[in-house]
Amino acid sequence: MWVPTLLKAIESDMVAAGLRITAEDIYSINNGSIKDAVVLFGGGCTAEVISGEGLILTNHHCGFGAIQRHSSLEHDYLKNGFWARSRAEELRNEGLTATFIVRMEDVTARMLEGLSNGLSEGERRAKAAALGEVIAREAATGTHFKAVVRPFNFGNSYFLIVTETFLDVRLVGAPPGAIGKFGGDTDNWMWPRHTGDFSLFRIYSGSDGKPAPASDTNVPFIPRHVLPISLDGVKEGDFAMIFGFPGTTQRYLTSGAVQYVMTTQAPIRIRMREASLAVIDQAMRASDKTRIQYAAKQSGISNSYKKWIGELRGLKEMNALERKLELEAEYQRRSKDGPYSEVLGSLQKRVQDQAPYAKARDLFNELLSGAELFRFAIRFKTLVSEADTLQAKGKLEEELTRLKKMVKDHFKDYDVEVDRRVMRAQLPIYAAEIDPKLGPDWLKEIDARYKGSTDAFVDALYARSMLTSEKAMLTWLGSFTPRSAKKLAADPAYRAAMDLLASYQNKVQPEQARLAEGIESDMRSFVKGLLILFPERAWWPDANSTLRLSFGKVEGSDPRDGITYKSFTTLDGIMEKFKPEDPEFDVPEGLIALHKARDYGRYGEGDRMPVCFTSSLHTTGGNSGSPVLNGNGELIGLNFDRTWESTMSDIMFDPAKCRNIAVDIRYVLFVVDKLCGAGHLVEEMSLVRRPVQQTP
């Protein structure tokens, strides 16, 4: 995952692999380049600019939240899809942003000059933040840009990142769910894959081309670079590269940290999510209303759940723990009595000491990510505990207005009975796994008052709490005074949520943070030692949601004994999986007709319609929606997943096994144009065919 400012250093390697443009064409400060067509979509995905009128392409699952919020029983865009036939029909999305990178600059020397070795980790962090703020302010002053200095390699290096964020991003098109989510949870993280995982949005700007709040007076954004789209397709062995915003990798974890992931963290997360999904999936199958309400929630819970299962399996198959131990033994041998000889022992001790608190943190996070009652209750904490202060500062009405809207939004996509059953499913796991010394006091109440029955405790909370009723909450907020805050403060679910939060903040977080500071300091030294002691290896910074490029080639894999994955899938495979009325494998009638007639227009390959392909590109969460490009910098695919055997790549990347999955851009265009009748959008794009080179 190469930092784009360093591409010139590897340009010859990329050219040898098949790149036919320059590093400057990919990343340039002074001229429009590919980086100017790559967008941080919202807070956690990537998108790319595909027209001169601000049209951007990303994954269906990245746009899923927006699609879901616009959906209802009357307008079921999740099931039927959505297509704006004119600019006036494009749908606004409150809070959705699109961010471009203006430039990145290595400021390591300036930062480290101000960070002396005698600082504690807390002091160092504060000093680094202050220095970074000065550098960022200098870069952004006099512009409408934003800037931040981000640490890389645990603070061994620093980059200034200048960005431009657009605030008006509108939904333009989404395929039917039977296209965008074809295969559902069954196929998620799997190969072969046949999912048309895409959606289309448009960026709007002020009339001056600069970011502006959403408004009827805004105009389609005119970009600095638009990705041309290749209709030539791809074949086995072709050069490929991906440009996007990968979220988080952990390739420098020590053996102790990997052991914690494999023996504690992953199993707990998997059990907790398995429990909640069993409830939610059943409820969604039973009701269209619940299906729409919980679609985005279920997708988020399930995606990580299945990923962690694959990651755990992959780490075991790769003997990750043994390989880490071998690396550490060699690290100790090479460091001898040098400056890095003691850091590994210190680091392993801190990781071991942190494990009980890390487990409590993971249990807390998983409990809050399942049932919504406690999470909902916590959102009223400021109002209940600081009502007098808010009133004295004249901010009470503003807070009440915000909370009223939040309550309406919450109950729009909430079913109290589903939530109660999720809590009943998860709480026994939490209660059995949490160290009583680190958990909430109500664990004792379950034993004493409810004879150890977590079900009875949960049923009592939901039966007696006003937090389960939209009417009760809006009535309370509508007549709120600081004195009436006592009513919610006495609510059993609110009290339980506050006890849970306090136990985490008082018993877990402080020690977790103290040990984390030491781990951060040791990791900085450990990683610096790796760079110095192993110069023959290629090291790149962990992903941290900043712009990165990975290159490789279109290729299949042999992930396990007796199994070979080919590189491509086609529409024929969709029809093989087709199960009428099945929520995961149903197929739109229009697609069946087009397949039967082999009517693929200019997007097919004879009587075949390509759908997805795999390539050996290093990706992770955040790369969803990233453009997959050929050697000419033309769009050939839209990244949306990894194979299940690749999910361990966040911790240990194996180029022989790890494959990313992309939807072929020709299938995207085929669905937009031939199936959904939105050819007017294709007309905005720059489609490219290159002459076939004759062999002498």
Sequence and secondary structure as in RCSB ss.txt:
>XXXX:A:sequence
MWVPTLLKAIESDMVAAGLRITAEDIYSINNGSIKDAVVLFGGGCTAEVISGEGLILTNHHCGFGAIQRHSSLEH
DYLKNGFWARSRAEELRNEGLTATFIVRMEDVTARMLEGLSNGLSEGERRAKAAALGEVIAREAATGTHFKAVVR
PFNFGNSYFLIVTETFLDVRLVGAPPGAIGKFGGDTDNWMWPRHTGDFSLFRIYSGSDGKPAPASDTNVPFIPRH
VLPISLDGVKEGDFAMIFGFPGTTQRYLTSGAVQYVMTTQAPIRIRMREASLAVIDQAMRASDKTRIQYAAKQSG
ISNSYKKWIGELRGLKEMNALERKLELEAEYQRRSKDGPYSEVLGSLQKRVQDQAPYAKARDLFNELLSGAELFR
FAIRFKTLVSEADTLQAKGKLEEELTRLKKMVKDHFKDYDVEVDRRVMRAQLPIYAAEIDPKLGPDWLKEIDARY
KGSTDAFVDALYARSMLTSEKAMLTWLGSFTPRSAKKLAADPAYRAAMDLLASYQNKVQPEQARLAEGIESDMRS
FVKGLLILFPERAWWPDANSTLRLSFGKVEGSDPRDGITYKSFTTLDGIMEKFKPEDPEFDVPEGLIALHKARDY
GRYGEGDRMPVCFTSSLHTTGGNSGSPVLNGNGELIGLNFDRTWESTMSDIMFDPAKCRNIAVDIRYVLFVVDKL
CGAGHLVEEMSLVRRPVQQTP
>XXXX:A:secstr
 B GGGHHHHHHHHHHHT  S HHHHS SSS  GGGGEEEETTTEEEEE STT EEEE TTTSHHHHHHT  SSS
 HHHH EE SSGGG EE TT  EEEEEEEEE HHHHHHT  TTS HHHHHHHHHHHHHHHHHHHHTTSS EEEEE
EEGGGTEEEEEEEEEE EEEEEEE  HHHHTTTHHHHTT SS      EEEEEEE TTSS   S TT EE   S 
   EESS   TT EEEEEE   B  TT  HHHHHHIIIIIHHHHHHHHHHHHHHHHHHHHH HHHHHHHHHHHHH
HHHHHHHHHHHHHHHHHTTHHHHHHHHHHHHHHHHTTSTTTTHHHHHHHHHHHHHHHHHHHHHHHHHHHS SHHH
HHHTTHHHHHHHHHHHHTT HHHHHHHHHHHHHHHHHT  HHHHHHHHHHHHHHHHHHS GGGS THHHHHHHHS
TT HHHHHHHHHHH GGG HHHHHHHHHT  GGGHHHHHT HHHHHHHHHHHHIIIIIHHHHHHHHHHHHHHHHH
HHHHHHHH TTS      BSS EEEEEEB  EEEETTEEE SEEEHHHHHHH  TT TTT   HHHHHHHHHT  
GGGSBTTB EEEEEE     TT TT EEE TTS EEEEEEEE GGGGGGGT   TTT  EEEEEHHHHHHIIIII
T  HHHHTTS EE        
